[in-house]
Amino acid sequence: MVLRYTYPVLLCILILMHGRWGYAVKDEIFRENETKISHHIKSAEVGLFTMDELLNFHVGQKLPIFFPIRNLSLYPPFFLPPKYQNIIPFIKPAAMFNLFKVPPSSPKGKAFLGTLYSCDSINGETTKICATSLDSMLGFVKKAFGPDVDLKFITTTHPTLTTPVFQNYTVLEPPVEIVSVKKVPCHPFPYFYAIYFCHTDLNYETRAFKLRLVGDGSGDEVEAVIVCHLDSKNLSSDHLVFRMLGVEKGSSYCHVFRQGDILWIQQQTSGGGVAAV
């Protein structure tokens, strides 16, 4: 299949959908690419579907999707070691910019500053956190699920896909629903070390699915995690979801979790129920 859209245009859609780079950078990308976004990119290509579309996926169906590869220079896989967290506090980043010689005015510097702005805006909220350590992430997740709950996380995997490519994928199995009464998604934010934005949507019901695909051109297999929001009334009226899917406010919508996004769920027993310790 011929690649019709450039990598930056497809990537900017994903950034705008998931809010990865902070408000200032998102606005700049949106203004530059608004025409391309509105008139050329199709929802499936960035992993955005209606609930009806998802539930009707069948074996052999072709889906044109772009799976970006996680840029480890923007999204490092490791948290800052605990012994350094007091030496270089997250809220005082000047030392980090100097240490790694990253100009704040550079694209990478703007992305990192966007993370600081986003995290500062949610400081003190009980349903959102910028986790700067594994302990802070687990503490938030365990509080959301309650005591004595056996947890695990799932994520989209494509172990052999090493180059971002837009291609047709063939559905290998119908979507399989992931059973968990509660779910906590965590998304990586760009920074010098691992930062995860985790949130709970207690007032908005969600469903989660796994979807197995294989790339028609590359042969790479993908096990995609897809999260569906059953009510979109919390989104702004001009959100891309409404423009790309053509649905009204309040409708359900589903989106593919990208590489690095994780979804915390309750463990299931072999009989399909939810396990508790």
C-alpha positions, 0 to 999 in steps of 0.5 A, a space after each residue: 500500500 502506498 504511503 499517502 501521508 507523511 510521518 509528521 502529519 500522522 504523528 501530530 494526530 496521535 499527539 493531539 488525540 492523546 495530549 502527549 506534548 503539552 498544550 503549547 506544543 499541541 496548539 502549534 502543531 494543530 495550527 500548522 496541520 489543521 487543513 491536512 488533519 481535517 480533510 485527509 486523515 481518516 479515523 482508522 489510520 490513527 486507530 480511532 473507531 466507533 464502538 459499532 465499527 470495533 465490535 463488527 471487526 471480523 477475521 480477514 478484514 483490512 484496516 489501514 493503521 499507522 503504529 508509531 515507534 516509541 522515540 526513546 530520546 523523548 520517552 525514556 523507558 526508565 524512571 530517575 533512580 530514587 537516590 537522584 530524585 531529591 538531588 534533581 527535583 522534578 519541579 526544578 528542571 533547569 539543572 536537567 536542561 543544563 546537564 543534558 545540554 537541551 536548549 528549552 527553545 528546541 523542539 525537544 526542549 519545548 516538548 519537555 516544557 510542555 510536560 512540566 506545564 501539563 503536570 503542574 496543571 494537575 498538581 493536587 488533583 486526586 484523579 490524575 497524577 504525573 508519576 515520576 517513579 514506579 512507587 508513585 505510579 503503583 501508589 496511585 493505581 492501588 488507591 484507585 482499585 482499592 486494597 487487596 486487589 491483584 493487578 497487572 498491566 497490558 499494552 500494545 505489542 509489536 515486537 518485530 515492528 522497528 520502523 514506523 510504517 503506514 500499511 494495511 493490517 489484516 484482522 487475525 481474530 475478532 476483538 476480545 474484551 478485557 474484563 476488569 471492573 476498574 481500569 487505570 490508563 497511564 501514558 508516557 510524557 516526554 521528558 529526560 526520564 520516564 514520566 507517566 500521566 495516569 488518570 482514573 475516569 470514575 464518572 465515565 464508563 470504559 470498555 477495553 479490548 485486545 485485537 490481533 493484527 498482521 501487517 500486509 506489507 511487513 508481516 509484523 504481528 500486532 496485539 493492540 489494546 483498544 480502549 472505548 469510552 462509552 460517553 464523550 460528553 467530557 470532550 470539548 465540542 471541537 475535539 478531533 474525535 467528533 470531526 474524524 468519526 462524524 459522531 455527536 457529543 455524548 457518543 462512544 468512541 474507541 482508540 488504540 493504545 500506542 507503544 508505551 501506553 499501559 492499562 492497569 487492570 484487575 487480574 482474572 481467574 482461569 474461569 474469567 472472573 476478577 481475582 482478588 488476593 
